[in-house]
Amino acid sequence: LGATPTGRDFQLWKESAQSGGNQITTDQAARLIYEIYTQQAISPLASKKIAYLLTRNLNPEKWQNDELNSVEGFLSESLPTTVYFGSKIGYTSRSRQEVAFIKTGDGQTAYILTVFGVDPTYAENKQIFPQLSRYIFDQMSGATPISSPASSEIKTQ
């Protein structure tokens, strides 16, 4: 409590501070989400419970008034409310990360999207993740694009 770590703990702590805090790679995060949603994480029952905890309600009425919501500025914000979306986010003043399982309501399209942005620009800009996610969703699902990062400039705040 308040003490500086020593030994190997100090090495991990120091590396964590330099890397933005991640001790997991994007591949590892994607694999973990894959195992959760294919019910291979720990056990089928544990996987279902974890998936339930990761589920996000994309209806703006449910999240807009929550200051600490996990939708605004993240991958799910720009997606249709009919999409199933489960994710784990990370956010600091120097980074923004998210790993998500996304499935269309008809079940025809399902994919995992993992983005770790380690730079203050990602932390400060709430448009990058939603725009990137919507572009990928449109490509994966064959939906008519609303706009793409290539056709509309991503604004920095």
C-alpha positions in Angstrom: 0.0 0.0 0.0 1.9 3.0 -1.3 5.3 1.1 -1.2 7.4 0.9 -4.3 7.6 -2.8 -5.5 11.0 -4.5 -5.3 12.8 -7.3 -7.3 10.8 -8.9 -10.1 7.7 -7.0 -9.1 9.6 -3.7 -9.6 10.7 -4.9 -13.1 7.2 -5.7 -14.1 5.9 -2.5 -12.6 8.6 -0.4 -14.4 7.9 -2.2 -17.7 4.2 -1.7 -17.2 4.6 2.0 -16.7 6.7 2.3 -19.9 4.4 0.2 -22.0 1.1 1.9 -21.1 0.2 -0.7 -18.5 -0.5 -3.7 -20.8 0.8 -7.1 -19.7 -1.1 -8.8 -22.5 -0.8 -8.6 -26.3 -3.5 -8.0 -28.8 -3.2 -11.6 -29.9 -3.6 -12.9 -26.4 -6.6 -10.6 -25.7 -8.3 -11.8 -28.9 -7.5 -15.5 -28.0 -9.1 -15.0 -24.6 -12.2 -13.5 -26.0 -12.4 -16.3 -28.6 -12.1 -18.9 -25.8 -14.8 -17.1 -23.8 -17.3 -17.0 -26.7 -16.6 -20.6 -27.8 -17.1 -21.7 -24.1 -13.5 -22.9 -23.7 -12.4 -20.5 -21.0 -12.2 -22.4 -17.7 -15.5 -24.2 -18.3 -18.7 -23.7 -20.4 -20.5 -22.3 -17.4 -17.7 -20.0 -16.4 -17.5 -18.8 -20.1 -21.2 -18.0 -20.2 -20.9 -16.0 -16.9 -17.9 -14.1 -18.2 -19.6 -13.4 -21.5 -22.6 -12.0 -19.6 -20.4 -9.6 -17.7 -18.7 -8.4 -20.9 -22.0 -7.7 -22.7 -22.7 -4.1 -23.5 -26.1 -2.6 -24.0 -25.8 -0.4 -27.1 -29.0 1.4 -26.6 -28.0 5.1 -26.0 -30.7 5.5 -23.4 -28.9 2.8 -21.3 -25.4 4.3 -21.4 -25.5 8.0 -22.2 -26.2 9.2 -18.7 -23.5 7.0 -17.2 -20.3 9.0 -16.9 -18.2 5.8 -16.7 -19.9 3.9 -19.5 -17.9 1.5 -21.7 -19.6 2.6 -25.0 -18.9 6.2 -25.6 -15.5 6.6 -27.4 -15.1 2.9 -27.8 -15.7 0.3 -30.5 -19.4 -0.2 -29.9 -20.6 3.5 -30.0 -21.0 3.6 -33.8 -22.6 0.1 -34.2 -26.3 -0.7 -34.7 -28.2 -1.4 -31.4 -29.2 -4.8 -32.8 -25.6 -6.1 -32.7 -24.5 -8.3 -29.9 -21.4 -6.7 -28.4 -19.2 -8.0 -25.6 -15.9 -6.3 -24.7 -13.3 -5.4 -22.2 -11.9 -1.9 -22.3 -8.8 -0.2 -21.0 -8.2 3.5 -20.7 -5.5 5.8 -19.3 -4.5 9.3 -20.0 -1.9 7.8 -22.4 -3.8 5.0 -24.1 -7.1 3.4 -25.0 -7.6 -0.4 -25.6 -10.4 -2.7 -26.3 -11.0 -6.3 -27.3 -14.5 -7.1 -28.5 -16.7 -9.9 -29.8 -19.2 -8.6 -32.3 -22.1 -10.5 -33.8 -24.9 -9.3 -36.0 -28.5 -10.0 -34.9 -29.0 -12.5 -37.6 -25.8 -14.4 -36.6 -24.5 -14.2 -40.2 -21.4 -12.1 -39.2 -19.3 -12.6 -36.1 -15.8 -11.4 -35.4 -13.3 -10.3 -32.8 -11.8 -6.9 -33.0 -8.8 -5.9 -30.9 -7.3 -2.4 -30.8 -4.6 -1.2 -28.4 -3.7 2.4 -29.0 -0.7 3.5 -26.9 -0.4 7.2 -27.4 -2.1 10.2 -25.8 -3.9 10.8 -29.1 -5.9 7.6 -28.6 -6.8 8.6 -25.0 -7.9 12.1 -26.0 -9.8 11.3 -29.2 -13.2 9.7 -28.7 -13.9 9.3 -32.4 -11.0 7.0 -33.6 -12.3 3.8 -32.1 -16.0 4.2 -33.1 -15.0 5.2 -36.7 -12.6 2.4 -37.1 -15.2 -0.1 -35.7 -18.0 1.1 -38.0 -15.7 0.8 -41.0 -14.7 -2.7 -40.1 -18.4 -3.7 -39.3 -19.5 -2.4 -42.7 -16.8 -4.4 -44.4 -17.5 -7.6 -42.4 -21.3 -7.5 -42.6 -21.7 -6.1 -46.1 -23.6 -3.2 -44.8 -23.8 0.1 -46.7 -21.1 2.3 -45.1 -22.2 5.4 -43.3 -18.7 6.8 -43.7 -15.2 5.4 -43.6 -12.0 6.7 -42.1 -10.7 7.0 -45.6 -13.6 9.2 -46.8 -14.0 11.4 -43.7 -11.2 12.9 -41.8 -10.8 11.6 -38.2 -10.8 14.7 -36.1 -8.4 15.1 -33.2 -9.7 16.9 -30.2 
